[in-house]
Every structure is written in C-alpha cells, then in structure tokens.
Amino acid sequence: MSEITLIVPNDWVTEEKLVEITGLRPGTIERARKNCWMIGREYLHVSPDGVPKKNSECMYNRKAVDQWVESMSKKQPGARQ
C-alpha cells in the first residue's frame, strides 16, 4: 500500500512549492519577480545568516501571488472592463 502525505503550505514558500501550488512556471515567476512583484509583498530574499543579498534565495507569499493571478482576470484580451 502506498502512503499519502498531505502538506499544508505556509504563507511564505520556496519557488519549488510555489510552482507545485500555483502551476506557474519558474520562468514566469522570475519575470513576474523582475517586472511586477514587490519585495515584501509577493517575495522576500532570505539568507541563513539573516543578511539577505540580491542573489539570495527567494521565498514567495502564495496568497499575494494568488491575488496577482486573480487580478489578471480583468486584464484578459477581450474582457469587458
């Protein structure tokens, strides 16, 4: 018999978990981080020494990312405004 593990994610997740949760591709996440998202709202740089740098790993606020995706519904080609 196989074992099933259910994971309930935190508000802040790694890119790997964000991909699993949202279905966004890593390239989409990178472009959104560079062009649309704000540090502290959708993502944060984190570091084990407590002093993150620009090239430090990012953690993502999955709830803020969900809101960003939801905001796309009003911007769809042909959508009524």
PyMOL Python script that loads the backbone (N, CA, C, O; Angstrom):
from pymol import cmd

cmd.read_pdbstr("""\
ATOM      1  N   MET A   1       0.839  -1.175   0.000  1.00  0.00           N
ATOM      2  CA  MET A   1       0.000   0.000   0.000  1.00  0.00           C
ATOM      3  C   MET A   1       0.886   1.242   0.000  1.00  0.00           C
ATOM      4  O   MET A   1       1.892   1.292   0.708  1.00  0.00           O
ATOM      5  N   SER A   2       0.516   2.231  -0.785  1.00  0.00           N
ATOM      6  CA  SER A   2       1.312   3.462  -0.831  1.00  0.00           C
ATOM      7  C   SER A   2       0.825   4.437   0.236  1.00  0.00           C
ATOM      8  O   SER A   2      -0.338   4.424   0.639  1.00  0.00           O
ATOM      9  N   GLU A   3       1.731   5.263   0.667  1.00  0.00           N
ATOM     10  CA  GLU A   3       1.431   6.232   1.712  1.00  0.00           C
ATOM     11  C   GLU A   3       1.213   7.606   1.071  1.00  0.00           C
ATOM     12  O   GLU A   3       1.962   8.002   0.178  1.00  0.00           O
ATOM     13  N   ILE A   4       0.206   8.318   1.520  1.00  0.00           N
ATOM     14  CA  ILE A   4      -0.096   9.648   1.015  1.00  0.00           C
ATOM     15  C   ILE A   4       0.252  10.657   2.104  1.00  0.00           C
ATOM     16  O   ILE A   4      -0.143  10.505   3.260  1.00  0.00           O
ATOM     17  N   THR A   5       0.991  11.681   1.715  1.00  0.00           N
ATOM     18  CA  THR A   5       1.344  12.748   2.645  1.00  0.00           C
ATOM     19  C   THR A   5       0.661  14.029   2.194  1.00  0.00           C
ATOM     20  O   THR A   5       0.796  14.435   1.040  1.00  0.00           O
ATOM     21  N   LEU A   6      -0.058  14.654   3.083  1.00  0.00           N
ATOM     22  CA  LEU A   6      -0.754  15.904   2.794  1.00  0.00           C
ATOM     23  C   LEU A   6       0.051  17.032   3.417  1.00  0.00           C
ATOM     24  O   LEU A   6       0.326  17.022   4.617  1.00  0.00           O
ATOM     25  N   ILE A   7       0.427  18.008   2.594  1.00  0.00           N
ATOM     26  CA  ILE A   7       1.208  19.143   3.070  1.00  0.00           C
ATOM     27  C   ILE A   7       0.342  20.394   3.002  1.00  0.00           C
ATOM     28  O   ILE A   7      -0.256  20.685   1.966  1.00  0.00           O
ATOM     29  N   VAL A   8       0.276  21.128   4.099  1.00  0.00           N
ATOM     30  CA  VAL A   8      -0.420  22.405   4.134  1.00  0.00           C
ATOM     31  C   VAL A   8       0.672  23.475   4.140  1.00  0.00           C
ATOM     32  O   VAL A   8       1.402  23.610   5.122  1.00  0.00           O
ATOM     33  N   PRO A   9       0.787  24.237   3.044  1.00  0.00           N
ATOM     34  CA  PRO A   9       1.892  25.189   2.940  1.00  0.00           C
ATOM     35  C   PRO A   9       1.736  26.397   3.854  1.00  0.00           C
ATOM     36  O   PRO A   9       0.625  26.815   4.180  1.00  0.00           O
ATOM     37  N   ASN A  10       2.873  26.943   4.257  1.00  0.00           N
ATOM     38  CA  ASN A  10       2.908  28.212   4.977  1.00  0.00           C
ATOM     39  C   ASN A  10       2.502  29.323   4.017  1.00  0.00           C
ATOM     40  O   ASN A  10       2.319  29.088   2.823  1.00  0.00           O
ATOM     41  N   ASP A  11       2.363  30.528   4.546  1.00  0.00           N
ATOM     42  CA  ASP A  11       2.099  31.677   3.679  1.00  0.00           C
ATOM     43  C   ASP A  11       3.298  31.938   2.771  1.00  0.00           C
ATOM     44  O   ASP A  11       3.123  32.285   1.603  1.00  0.00           O
ATOM     45  N   TRP A  12       4.515  31.774   3.294  1.00  0.00           N
ATOM     46  CA  TRP A  12       5.740  32.001   2.531  1.00  0.00           C
ATOM     47  C   TRP A  12       6.323  30.650   2.152  1.00  0.00           C
ATOM     48  O   TRP A  12       6.571  29.810   3.017  1.00  0.00           O
ATOM     49  N   VAL A  13       6.545  30.436   0.843  1.00  0.00           N
ATOM     50  CA  VAL A  13       7.013  29.148   0.343  1.00  0.00           C
ATOM     51  C   VAL A  13       8.199  29.341  -0.609  1.00  0.00           C
ATOM     52  O   VAL A  13       8.434  30.438  -1.115  1.00  0.00           O
ATOM     53  N   THR A  14       8.928  28.265  -0.836  1.00  0.00           N
ATOM     54  CA  THR A  14      10.028  28.294  -1.798  1.00  0.00           C
ATOM     55  C   THR A  14       9.459  28.336  -3.220  1.00  0.00           C
ATOM     56  O   THR A  14       8.267  28.119  -3.434  1.00  0.00           O
ATOM     57  N   GLU A  15      10.327  28.616  -4.171  1.00  0.00           N
ATOM     58  CA  GLU A  15       9.890  28.627  -5.568  1.00  0.00           C
ATOM     59  C   GLU A  15       9.367  27.253  -5.980  1.00  0.00           C
ATOM     60  O   GLU A  15       8.374  27.147  -6.699  1.00  0.00           O
ATOM     61  N   GLU A  16      10.043  26.208  -5.521  1.00  0.00           N
ATOM     62  CA  GLU A  16       9.627  24.845  -5.865  1.00  0.00           C
ATOM     63  C   GLU A  16       8.188  24.589  -5.414  1.00  0.00           C
ATOM     64  O   GLU A  16       7.395  24.033  -6.173  1.00  0.00           O
ATOM     65  N   LYS A  17       7.845  24.986  -4.195  1.00  0.00           N
ATOM     66  CA  LYS A  17       6.479  24.799  -3.693  1.00  0.00           C
ATOM     67  C   LYS A  17       5.496  25.720  -4.404  1.00  0.00           C
ATOM     68  O   LYS A  17       4.355  25.335  -4.659  1.00  0.00           O
ATOM     69  N   LEU A  18       5.935  26.941  -4.727  1.00  0.00           N
ATOM     70  CA  LEU A  18       5.052  27.865  -5.440  1.00  0.00           C
ATOM     71  C   LEU A  18       4.661  27.295  -6.798  1.00  0.00           C
ATOM     72  O   LEU A  18       3.513  27.418  -7.225  1.00  0.00           O
ATOM     73  N   VAL A  19       5.625  26.672  -7.473  1.00  0.00           N
ATOM     74  CA  VAL A  19       5.339  26.021  -8.757  1.00  0.00           C
ATOM     75  C   VAL A  19       4.300  24.918  -8.555  1.00  0.00           C
ATOM     76  O   VAL A  19       3.354  24.806  -9.335  1.00  0.00           O
ATOM     77  N   GLU A  20       4.475  24.104  -7.510  1.00  0.00           N
ATOM     78  CA  GLU A  20       3.541  23.000  -7.245  1.00  0.00           C
ATOM     79  C   GLU A  20       2.146  23.513  -6.891  1.00  0.00           C
ATOM     80  O   GLU A  20       1.142  22.949  -7.327  1.00  0.00           O
ATOM     81  N   ILE A  21       2.088  24.583  -6.100  1.00  0.00           N
ATOM     82  CA  ILE A  21       0.809  25.100  -5.613  1.00  0.00           C
ATOM     83  C   ILE A  21       0.039  25.831  -6.712  1.00  0.00           C
ATOM     84  O   ILE A  21      -1.163  25.623  -6.875  1.00  0.00           O
ATOM     85  N   THR A  22       0.733  26.688  -7.466  1.00  0.00           N
ATOM     86  CA  THR A  22       0.044  27.564  -8.418  1.00  0.00           C
ATOM     87  C   THR A  22       0.049  27.054  -9.841  1.00  0.00           C
ATOM     88  O   THR A  22      -0.830  27.403 -10.629  1.00  0.00           O
ATOM     89  N   GLY A  23       1.027  26.232 -10.181  1.00  0.00           N
ATOM     90  CA  GLY A  23       1.162  25.804 -11.564  1.00  0.00           C
ATOM     91  C   GLY A  23       1.946  26.793 -12.413  1.00  0.00           C
ATOM     92  O   GLY A  23       2.157  26.555 -13.602  1.00  0.00           O
ATOM     93  N   LEU A  24       2.381  27.906 -11.812  1.00  0.00           N
ATOM     94  CA  LEU A  24       3.219  28.856 -12.543  1.00  0.00           C
ATOM     95  C   LEU A  24       4.552  28.206 -12.862  1.00  0.00           C
ATOM     96  O   LEU A  24       5.059  27.400 -12.081  1.00  0.00           O
ATOM     97  N   ARG A  25       5.114  28.551 -13.996  1.00  0.00           N
ATOM     98  CA  ARG A  25       6.412  28.013 -14.389  1.00  0.00           C
ATOM     99  C   ARG A  25       7.524  28.854 -13.772  1.00  0.00           C
ATOM    100  O   ARG A  25       7.324  30.037 -13.499  1.00  0.00           O
ATOM    101  N   PRO A  26       8.690  28.258 -13.550  1.00  0.00           N
ATOM    102  CA  PRO A  26       9.808  29.025 -12.976  1.00  0.00           C
ATOM    103  C   PRO A  26      10.148  30.286 -13.769  1.00  0.00           C
ATOM    104  O   PRO A  26      10.462  31.316 -13.173  1.00  0.00           O
ATOM    105  N   GLY A  27      10.093  30.226 -15.086  1.00  0.00           N
ATOM    106  CA  GLY A  27      10.378  31.403 -15.904  1.00  0.00           C
ATOM    107  C   GLY A  27       9.343  32.504 -15.712  1.00  0.00           C
ATOM    108  O   GLY A  27       9.681  33.688 -15.719  1.00  0.00           O
ATOM    109  N   THR A  28       8.095  32.118 -15.544  1.00  0.00           N
ATOM    110  CA  THR A  28       7.028  33.096 -15.294  1.00  0.00           C
ATOM    111  C   THR A  28       7.240  33.758 -13.941  1.00  0.00           C
ATOM    112  O   THR A  28       7.066  34.969 -13.802  1.00  0.00           O
ATOM    113  N   ILE A  29       7.614  32.970 -12.951  1.00  0.00           N
ATOM    114  CA  ILE A  29       7.881  33.502 -11.616  1.00  0.00           C
ATOM    115  C   ILE A  29       9.040  34.494 -11.667  1.00  0.00           C
ATOM    116  O   ILE A  29       8.969  35.566 -11.066  1.00  0.00           O
ATOM    117  N   GLU A  30      10.096  34.144 -12.375  1.00  0.00           N
ATOM    118  CA  GLU A  30      11.252  35.026 -12.475  1.00  0.00           C
ATOM    119  C   GLU A  30      10.889  36.350 -13.152  1.00  0.00           C
ATOM    120  O   GLU A  30      11.271  37.420 -12.678  1.00  0.00           O
ATOM    121  N   ARG A  31      10.150  36.273 -14.263  1.00  0.00           N
ATOM    122  CA  ARG A  31       9.758  37.502 -14.971  1.00  0.00           C
ATOM    123  C   ARG A  31       8.824  38.364 -14.123  1.00  0.00           C
ATOM    124  O   ARG A  31       8.964  39.587 -14.087  1.00  0.00           O
ATOM    125  N   ALA A  32       7.875  37.729 -13.445  1.00  0.00           N
ATOM    126  CA  ALA A  32       6.963  38.489 -12.583  1.00  0.00           C
ATOM    127  C   ALA A  32       7.736  39.145 -11.444  1.00  0.00           C
ATOM    128  O   ALA A  32       7.467  40.293 -11.087  1.00  0.00           O
ATOM    129  N   ARG A  33       8.687  38.425 -10.879  1.00  0.00           N
ATOM    130  CA  ARG A  33       9.501  38.988  -9.794  1.00  0.00           C
ATOM    131  C   ARG A  33      10.279  40.211 -10.276  1.00  0.00           C
ATOM    132  O   ARG A  33      10.400  41.198  -9.549  1.00  0.00           O
ATOM    133  N   LYS A  34      10.802  40.148 -11.489  1.00  0.00           N
ATOM    134  CA  LYS A  34      11.596  41.263 -12.019  1.00  0.00           C
ATOM    135  C   LYS A  34      10.735  42.427 -12.503  1.00  0.00           C
ATOM    136  O   LYS A  34      11.166  43.577 -12.433  1.00  0.00           O
ATOM    137  N   ASN A  35       9.524  42.149 -12.992  1.00  0.00           N
ATOM    138  CA  ASN A  35       8.732  43.187 -13.657  1.00  0.00           C
ATOM    139  C   ASN A  35       7.478  43.652 -12.914  1.00  0.00           C
ATOM    140  O   ASN A  35       7.029  44.780 -13.117  1.00  0.00           O
ATOM    141  N   CYS A  36       6.910  42.804 -12.061  1.00  0.00           N
ATOM    142  CA  CYS A  36       5.604  43.133 -11.477  1.00  0.00           C
ATOM    143  C   CYS A  36       5.569  43.094  -9.952  1.00  0.00           C
ATOM    144  O   CYS A  36       4.943  43.946  -9.321  1.00  0.00           O
ATOM    145  N   TRP A  37       6.230  42.123  -9.369  1.00  0.00           N
ATOM    146  CA  TRP A  37       6.093  41.889  -7.941  1.00  0.00           C
ATOM    147  C   TRP A  37       6.976  42.812  -7.131  1.00  0.00           C
ATOM    148  O   TRP A  37       8.004  43.289  -7.610  1.00  0.00           O
ATOM    149  N   MET A  38       6.562  43.061  -5.892  1.00  0.00           N
ATOM    150  CA  MET A  38       7.314  43.922  -4.989  1.00  0.00           C
ATOM    151  C   MET A  38       7.959  43.094  -3.879  1.00  0.00           C
ATOM    152  O   MET A  38       7.370  42.150  -3.354  1.00  0.00           O
ATOM    153  N   ILE A  39       9.192  43.482  -3.542  1.00  0.00           N
ATOM    154  CA  ILE A  39       9.858  42.870  -2.386  1.00  0.00           C
ATOM    155  C   ILE A  39       9.029  43.193  -1.151  1.00  0.00           C
ATOM    156  O   ILE A  39       8.642  44.341  -0.935  1.00  0.00           O
ATOM    157  N   GLY A  40       8.763  42.184  -0.354  1.00  0.00           N
ATOM    158  CA  GLY A  40       7.985  42.361   0.860  1.00  0.00           C
ATOM    159  C   GLY A  40       6.505  42.081   0.679  1.00  0.00           C
ATOM    160  O   GLY A  40       5.796  41.833   1.655  1.00  0.00           O
ATOM    161  N   ARG A  41       6.031  42.118  -0.561  1.00  0.00           N
ATOM    162  CA  ARG A  41       4.626  41.811  -0.813  1.00  0.00           C
ATOM    163  C   ARG A  41       4.505  40.420  -1.415  1.00  0.00           C
ATOM    164  O   ARG A  41       3.916  39.535  -0.793  1.00  0.00           O
ATOM    165  N   GLU A  42       5.046  40.205  -2.606  1.00  0.00           N
ATOM    166  CA  GLU A  42       4.981  38.887  -3.237  1.00  0.00           C
ATOM    167  C   GLU A  42       6.202  38.020  -2.930  1.00  0.00           C
ATOM    168  O   GLU A  42       6.107  36.793  -2.946  1.00  0.00           O
ATOM    169  N   TYR A  43       7.340  38.642  -2.653  1.00  0.00           N
ATOM    170  CA  TYR A  43       8.538  37.837  -2.388  1.00  0.00           C
ATOM    171  C   TYR A  43       9.504  38.553  -1.457  1.00  0.00           C
ATOM    172  O   TYR A  43       9.451  39.770  -1.278  1.00  0.00           O
ATOM    173  N   LEU A  44      10.394  37.747  -0.868  1.00  0.00           N
ATOM    174  CA  LEU A  44      11.467  38.238   0.001  1.00  0.00           C
ATOM    175  C   LEU A  44      12.735  37.466  -0.320  1.00  0.00           C
ATOM    176  O   LEU A  44      12.680  36.290  -0.679  1.00  0.00           O
ATOM    177  N   HIS A  45      13.876  38.130  -0.191  1.00  0.00           N
ATOM    178  CA  HIS A  45      15.155  37.424  -0.232  1.00  0.00           C
ATOM    179  C   HIS A  45      15.412  36.912   1.182  1.00  0.00           C
ATOM    180  O   HIS A  45      15.182  37.629   2.156  1.00  0.00           O
ATOM    181  N   VAL A  46      15.886  35.678   1.296  1.00  0.00           N
ATOM    182  CA  VAL A  46      16.171  35.102   2.613  1.00  0.00           C
ATOM    183  C   VAL A  46      17.587  34.546   2.632  1.00  0.00           C
ATOM    184  O   VAL A  46      18.139  34.160   1.602  1.00  0.00           O
ATOM    185  N   SER A  47      18.161  34.517   3.836  1.00  0.00           N
ATOM    186  CA  SER A  47      19.522  34.040   3.994  1.00  0.00           C
ATOM    187  C   SER A  47      19.669  33.410   5.373  1.00  0.00           C
ATOM    188  O   SER A  47      19.124  33.927   6.348  1.00  0.00           O
ATOM    189  N   PRO A  48      20.398  32.299   5.469  1.00  0.00           N
ATOM    190  CA  PRO A  48      20.554  31.648   6.771  1.00  0.00           C
ATOM    191  C   PRO A  48      21.308  32.507   7.784  1.00  0.00           C
ATOM    192  O   PRO A  48      21.158  32.307   8.990  1.00  0.00           O
ATOM    193  N   ASP A  49      22.117  33.462   7.315  1.00  0.00           N
ATOM    194  CA  ASP A  49      22.839  34.322   8.259  1.00  0.00           C
ATOM    195  C   ASP A  49      22.036  35.572   8.636  1.00  0.00           C
ATOM    196  O   ASP A  49      22.517  36.412   9.396  1.00  0.00           O
ATOM    197  N   GLY A  50      20.818  35.694   8.106  1.00  0.00           N
ATOM    198  CA  GLY A  50      19.959  36.811   8.451  1.00  0.00           C
ATOM    199  C   GLY A  50      20.264  38.094   7.702  1.00  0.00           C
ATOM    200  O   GLY A  50      19.679  39.138   7.991  1.00  0.00           O
ATOM    201  N   VAL A  51      21.181  38.024   6.735  1.00  0.00           N
ATOM    202  CA  VAL A  51      21.548  39.202   5.946  1.00  0.00           C
ATOM    203  C   VAL A  51      21.401  38.851   4.468  1.00  0.00           C
ATOM    204  O   VAL A  51      22.390  38.534   3.806  1.00  0.00           O
ATOM    205  N   PRO A  52      20.163  38.905   3.943  1.00  0.00           N
ATOM    206  CA  PRO A  52      19.949  38.525   2.548  1.00  0.00           C
ATOM    207  C   PRO A  52      20.600  39.502   1.572  1.00  0.00           C
ATOM    208  O   PRO A  52      20.733  40.695   1.846  1.00  0.00           O
ATOM    209  N   LYS A  53      20.997  38.961   0.438  1.00  0.00           N
ATOM    210  CA  LYS A  53      21.597  39.739  -0.639  1.00  0.00           C
ATOM    211  C   LYS A  53      20.721  39.603  -1.878  1.00  0.00           C
ATOM    212  O   LYS A  53      19.779  38.811  -1.880  1.00  0.00           O
ATOM    213  N   LYS A  54      21.015  40.358  -2.926  1.00  0.00           N
ATOM    214  CA  LYS A  54      20.213  40.304  -4.156  1.00  0.00           C
ATOM    215  C   LYS A  54      20.199  38.918  -4.780  1.00  0.00           C
ATOM    216  O   LYS A  54      19.235  38.554  -5.453  1.00  0.00           O
ATOM    217  N   ASN A  55      21.266  38.130  -4.564  1.00  0.00           N
ATOM    218  CA  ASN A  55      21.316  36.796  -5.161  1.00  0.00           C
ATOM    219  C   ASN A  55      20.904  35.698  -4.172  1.00  0.00           C
ATOM    220  O   ASN A  55      21.073  34.514  -4.460  1.00  0.00           O
ATOM    221  N   SER A  56      20.366  36.084  -3.010  1.00  0.00           N
ATOM    222  CA  SER A  56      19.895  35.099  -2.030  1.00  0.00           C
ATOM    223  C   SER A  56      18.619  34.429  -2.529  1.00  0.00           C
ATOM    224  O   SER A  56      17.903  34.965  -3.375  1.00  0.00           O
ATOM    225  N   GLU A  57      18.358  33.264  -1.991  1.00  0.00           N
ATOM    226  CA  GLU A  57      17.128  32.536  -2.328  1.00  0.00           C
ATOM    227  C   GLU A  57      15.911  33.399  -2.019  1.00  0.00           C
ATOM    228  O   GLU A  57      15.933  34.202  -1.085  1.00  0.00           O
ATOM    229  N   CYS A  58      14.864  33.233  -2.796  1.00  0.00           N
ATOM    230  CA  CYS A  58      13.620  33.965  -2.564  1.00  0.00           C
ATOM    231  C   CYS A  58      12.572  33.039  -1.955  1.00  0.00           C
ATOM    232  O   CYS A  58      12.526  31.842  -2.240  1.00  0.00           O
ATOM    233  N   MET A  59      11.742  33.626  -1.117  1.00  0.00           N
ATOM    234  CA  MET A  59      10.544  32.972  -0.604  1.00  0.00           C
ATOM    235  C   MET A  59       9.377  33.802  -1.129  1.00  0.00           C
ATOM    236  O   MET A  59       9.484  35.018  -1.288  1.00  0.00           O
ATOM    237  N   TYR A  60       8.260  33.126  -1.395  1.00  0.00           N
ATOM    238  CA  TYR A  60       7.126  33.765  -2.055  1.00  0.00           C
ATOM    239  C   TYR A  60       5.880  33.696  -1.177  1.00  0.00           C
ATOM    240  O   TYR A  60       5.596  32.673  -0.554  1.00  0.00           O
ATOM    241  N   ASN A  61       5.148  34.799  -1.142  1.00  0.00           N
ATOM    242  CA  ASN A  61       3.893  34.868  -0.415  1.00  0.00           C
ATOM    243  C   ASN A  61       2.807  34.315  -1.340  1.00  0.00           C
ATOM    244  O   ASN A  61       2.348  34.998  -2.256  1.00  0.00           O
ATOM    245  N   ARG A  62       2.414  33.091  -1.090  1.00  0.00           N
ATOM    246  CA  ARG A  62       1.487  32.415  -2.001  1.00  0.00           C
ATOM    247  C   ARG A  62       0.138  33.117  -2.073  1.00  0.00           C
ATOM    248  O   ARG A  62      -0.511  33.087  -3.118  1.00  0.00           O
ATOM    249  N   LYS A  63      -0.294  33.743  -0.996  1.00  0.00           N
ATOM    250  CA  LYS A  63      -1.576  34.436  -1.006  1.00  0.00           C
ATOM    251  C   LYS A  63      -1.505  35.697  -1.871  1.00  0.00           C
ATOM    252  O   LYS A  63      -2.443  35.998  -2.610  1.00  0.00           O
ATOM    253  N   ALA A  64      -0.394  36.430  -1.779  1.00  0.00           N
ATOM    254  CA  ALA A  64      -0.222  37.622  -2.612  1.00  0.00           C
ATOM    255  C   ALA A  64      -0.091  37.237  -4.080  1.00  0.00           C
ATOM    256  O   ALA A  64      -0.593  37.939  -4.959  1.00  0.00           O
ATOM    257  N   VAL A  65       0.584  36.123  -4.343  1.00  0.00           N
ATOM    258  CA  VAL A  65       0.712  35.648  -5.724  1.00  0.00           C
ATOM    259  C   VAL A  65      -0.663  35.239  -6.254  1.00  0.00           C
ATOM    260  O   VAL A  65      -0.982  35.522  -7.409  1.00  0.00           O
ATOM    261  N   ASP A  66      -1.473  34.585  -5.439  1.00  0.00           N
ATOM    262  CA  ASP A  66      -2.840  34.243  -5.857  1.00  0.00           C
ATOM    263  C   ASP A  66      -3.636  35.500  -6.207  1.00  0.00           C
ATOM    264  O   ASP A  66      -4.374  35.508  -7.192  1.00  0.00           O
ATOM    265  N   GLN A  67      -3.495  36.559  -5.411  1.00  0.00           N
ATOM    266  CA  GLN A  67      -4.193  37.815  -5.695  1.00  0.00           C
ATOM    267  C   GLN A  67      -3.704  38.412  -7.010  1.00  0.00           C
ATOM    268  O   GLN A  67      -4.499  38.943  -7.785  1.00  0.00           O
ATOM    269  N   TRP A  68      -2.402  38.327  -7.263  1.00  0.00           N
ATOM    270  CA  TRP A  68      -1.839  38.834  -8.514  1.00  0.00           C
ATOM    271  C   TRP A  68      -2.422  38.069  -9.709  1.00  0.00           C
ATOM    272  O   TRP A  68      -2.800  38.670 -10.715  1.00  0.00           O
ATOM    273  N   VAL A  69      -2.489  36.748  -9.587  1.00  0.00           N
ATOM    274  CA  VAL A  69      -3.065  35.938 -10.668  1.00  0.00           C
ATOM    275  C   VAL A  69      -4.532  36.313 -10.859  1.00  0.00           C
ATOM    276  O   VAL A  69      -4.991  36.468 -11.991  1.00  0.00           O
ATOM    277  N   GLU A  70      -5.264  36.459  -9.768  1.00  0.00           N
ATOM    278  CA  GLU A  70      -6.680  36.826  -9.847  1.00  0.00           C
ATOM    279  C   GLU A  70      -6.862  38.182 -10.526  1.00  0.00           C
ATOM    280  O   GLU A  70      -7.845  38.389 -11.237  1.00  0.00           O
ATOM    281  N   SER A  71      -5.926  39.104 -10.314  1.00  0.00           N
ATOM    282  CA  SER A  71      -6.031  40.427 -10.941  1.00  0.00           C
ATOM    283  C   SER A  71      -5.930  40.344 -12.463  1.00  0.00           C
ATOM    284  O   SER A  71      -6.339  41.274 -13.159  1.00  0.00           O
ATOM    285  N   MET A  72      -5.400  39.260 -12.977  1.00  0.00           N
ATOM    286  CA  MET A  72      -5.287  39.075 -14.421  1.00  0.00           C
ATOM    287  C   MET A  72      -6.645  38.863 -15.078  1.00  0.00           C
ATOM    288  O   MET A  72      -6.780  39.046 -16.287  1.00  0.00           O
ATOM    289  N   SER A  73      -7.657  38.476 -14.292  1.00  0.00           N
ATOM    290  CA  SER A  73      -8.969  38.208 -14.892  1.00  0.00           C
ATOM    291  C   SER A  73      -9.567  39.467 -15.519  1.00  0.00           C
ATOM    292  O   SER A  73     -10.329  39.376 -16.482  1.00  0.00           O
ATOM    293  N   LYS A  74      -9.232  40.632 -14.986  1.00  0.00           N
ATOM    294  CA  LYS A  74      -9.753  41.885 -15.527  1.00  0.00           C
ATOM    295  C   LYS A  74      -8.929  42.394 -16.700  1.00  0.00           C
ATOM    296  O   LYS A  74      -9.323  43.350 -17.368  1.00  0.00           O
ATOM    297  N   LYS A  75      -7.813  41.775 -16.950  1.00  0.00           N
ATOM    298  CA  LYS A  75      -6.897  42.239 -17.996  1.00  0.00           C
ATOM    299  C   LYS A  75      -6.844  41.283 -19.189  1.00  0.00           C
ATOM    300  O   LYS A  75      -5.963  41.404 -20.040  1.00  0.00           O
ATOM    301  N   GLN A  76      -7.765  40.351 -19.254  1.00  0.00           N
ATOM    302  CA  GLN A  76      -7.767  39.355 -20.318  1.00  0.00           C
ATOM    303  C   GLN A  76      -8.122  40.004 -21.646  1.00  0.00           C
ATOM    304  O   GLN A  76      -8.943  40.921 -21.694  1.00  0.00           O
ATOM    305  N   PRO A  77      -7.507  39.531 -22.722  1.00  0.00           N
ATOM    306  CA  PRO A  77      -7.854  40.049 -24.047  1.00  0.00           C
ATOM    307  C   PRO A  77      -9.357  39.845 -24.314  1.00  0.00           C
ATOM    308  O   PRO A  77      -9.874  38.734 -24.202  1.00  0.00           O
ATOM    309  N   GLY A  78     -10.018  40.908 -24.657  1.00  0.00           N
ATOM    310  CA  GLY A  78     -11.448  40.817 -24.949  1.00  0.00           C
ATOM    311  C   GLY A  78     -12.349  40.896 -23.738  1.00  0.00           C
ATOM    312  O   GLY A  78     -13.571  40.844 -23.884  1.00  0.00           O
ATOM    313  N   ALA A  79     -11.783  41.022 -22.529  1.00  0.00           N
ATOM    314  CA  ALA A  79     -12.610  41.097 -21.318  1.00  0.00           C
ATOM    315  C   ALA A  79     -13.264  42.461 -21.228  1.00  0.00           C
ATOM    316  O   ALA A  79     -12.667  43.477 -21.582  1.00  0.00           O
ATOM    317  N   ARG A  80     -14.496  42.469 -20.752  1.00  0.00           N
ATOM    318  CA  ARG A  80     -15.206  43.740 -20.546  1.00  0.00           C
ATOM    319  C   ARG A  80     -14.660  44.419 -19.307  1.00  0.00           C
ATOM    320  O   ARG A  80     -14.363  43.771 -18.304  1.00  0.00           O
ATOM    321  N   GLN A  81     -14.536  45.712 -19.391  1.00  0.00           N
ATOM    322  CA  GLN A  81     -13.976  46.437 -18.248  1.00  0.00           C
ATOM    323  C   GLN A  81     -14.956  47.332 -17.579  1.00  0.00           C
ATOM    324  O   GLN A  81     -14.615  48.001 -16.603  1.00  0.00           O
TER     325      GLN A  81
END
""", "prot")
cmd.dss("prot")
cmd.show_as("cartoon", "prot")
cmd.util.cbc("prot")
cmd.orient("prot")
